Amino acid sequence: MAAEPVITTLKANPISVACGALALTLAVGIYLRSGRLPESEALLEQKVTQGERIDANLKNGVQLADQYAAIFAARKEIEARLIRPDELAKNLQFFYKLEADTGTKLVDLRQNVLVPGKAGGKGKAAYTGIVYAVAVRGDYSRLLDFLRRLESGQRFCRVMSATMIGVSNGVEGSRGNDLTLNLGLELLGQP
């Protein structure tokens, strides 16, 4: 019997046998788990990224209420400066006030019809441009004052085109240095 000397040797060295069995068990366990190592590393990286994002959200979220209040106040201020295309009389009053403040004379003032869907995009546009054709007569300094007040006034304005023409002396009621300023404007408004 060859098994009897092996059993006697194993009984004589129990610590060595236990260490060998433990080493063999650990080697088999490591071999079986090594196939899941890349998967575990990817999961660890995902958890680390998620933890960093949560940490950044916590740090940035401290001032969130103040930032929201500032944005809300800025939006209110912007909306106070917008025009509405259906309030034609109120919109024209803006130009008449500019005329009175600068000492110029409005020769022509027209609000052009809005083209639906001009804003583009998927949803409803928050803001849209309302197009005006304006012709103003006056001397050069008054026309420049009119233009400055228009661009830096209470409404958001973009000058799309501008032409300045000298008025002939044969026109009734004109002074020698009068000019006519023709403007294509776009005022920011809500649809």
Secondary structure, DSSP 4 states (H G I P E B T S, - for coil): --HHHHHHHHHH-HHHHHHHHHHHHHHHHHHHHGGGHHHHHHHHHHHHHHHHHHHHHHHHGGGHHHHHHHHHHHHHHHHHT-B-TT-HHHHHHHHHHHHHHHT-EEEEEEEPPPPTTTT-SSS--S-EEEEEEEEEEE-HHHHHHHHHHHHTSSS-EEEEEEEEEEPPTTSTT--TT-EEEEEEEEEEE--
